[in-house]
Amino acid sequence: MTNKNKRNRQFPSRISTTQFVKIYILYLLSQKSYYGNELIEEIKIRMDNKWEPSPGMVYPLLRELESNNYIYGWWEEPNKRSIRHYKITDEGLEHYKNIKAIYRSAFEDSLIIIKNTLRDIYK
């Protein structure tokens, strides 16, 4: 069976929550610098307070993105190491552009699935 003929059994999207949060973090950091809790709060606000990523997802993603040189982090007060700010790098901006293009059709498919479900079941 080729990939084209495989059934997609995951609902409603082929994008995992982790992939979603990663692309959203890169998007936000392409706009300005943030620290971890700020990113969580900003995503929550942009989701109309209906959902927010957990710190247990965001902070490991930030460490992964930084280790891949997609973002750059610095301590607000280096001696205290309490608040770490992040900014996207040029390499991170290229990575963001690539995954943004890759995930677009999956987001559009998810929207169609949700719209059709709402239309059919909830008229």
N, C-alpha and C positions, 0 to 999 in steps of 0.2 A: 504494500500500500504506500503510495507516495504521500509526501506531506500535504499536497493539495487535496487529497481525498480523505485525509484523517479527520475524524470528528473532533470538534472542540468541545470537550465536556465541562470545561470550567465556565462558570457563570458569574457575573455577566461579562467578564472581560478576560482578555489574555494577558492583561497587565496585573502583576502581583501588587499587593499593598506596598511592599518595599520598593518596587520599581516606580510606583506612583509617587511615593514620598521622595525618592531620589530625584526624579525629574522636577518635582515642585521645589525642592531645596535649590537645585541648580538654577531654576527660573528665578526664584527670589534673589539668590546671590548674584544673578546677572543684572539685577536692578540696583542693589546696594548691599552694604555689609550688614550682617546680623550676627547675634550670638544664639546659641542653641534654643533657650527658652523663648526667645523672640521669634525664631522660626516656627516653633510649635504654635505659639499664639497667633502668628500671622496666617498660618495655614488654617487654623480653627476659624478665624474671622472670615477668611475667604471661602470657607465651607459653610457660611452662615450659622456657625456654632452647632452644626449637626454632627460633626466628626472632627477629631484631632489625632495626629500621630502621637504615639507614646514616646516618652524620653528614651525608653529601651530600644526603640527603633531609630530614632533621630540621631542619638549620640554615636552609636556604632557606624551609622552611615556617614556622619561627619568625619569620623576617624578614617574610614575607608576612602572617602573622597579626597581627604587631605593626603593620605599615603600614596594615592594615585596622581598626586599633583594637579587635581582638578579644582581644588580650593586651597587657600592659604589661611592659616589661623595664627592669631597672636593674642597674648594675654593682655587684658585691660590694665591689670596691675601685676606685672611679671613676678614680683616677690610673693604675692598672695595666691596667684594662679586660680582665681575664683571665676572670672568671666572671660571666656575665650570667644573672640570675634572671628568671623570668617568672611572671606571675599573670594569670588571666583577668579581663577587664573585664565590666561589666554588658552591654555590647553583644555581647561574645564569648559570654557565657552564653546570650543570646537566640539567637545564631547556632548555638551548640552544640545547643540544644533543637530548633531547626528542622531541622538536618541529621540529628540523631539520629532524628527522626520520619520523615524522608525515606528514610534508609538501612535502617531496621528490616526492611522486607520483603525487601530484597536480602540482608541477613545471614541471614534465615530461609530464603530460597530456597537460599542457598549451603549451609546446614546440611542441608537435605533432600537436595540433590545429593550431598554427601559421605556422609551416612548411607546413602543408597540404594546408592551405589557400593560402600561397605564391605560392606553386606549382600549384594549380588549377587555381587561378585567374590571376597570373602574369607570369606563366610558365617560 
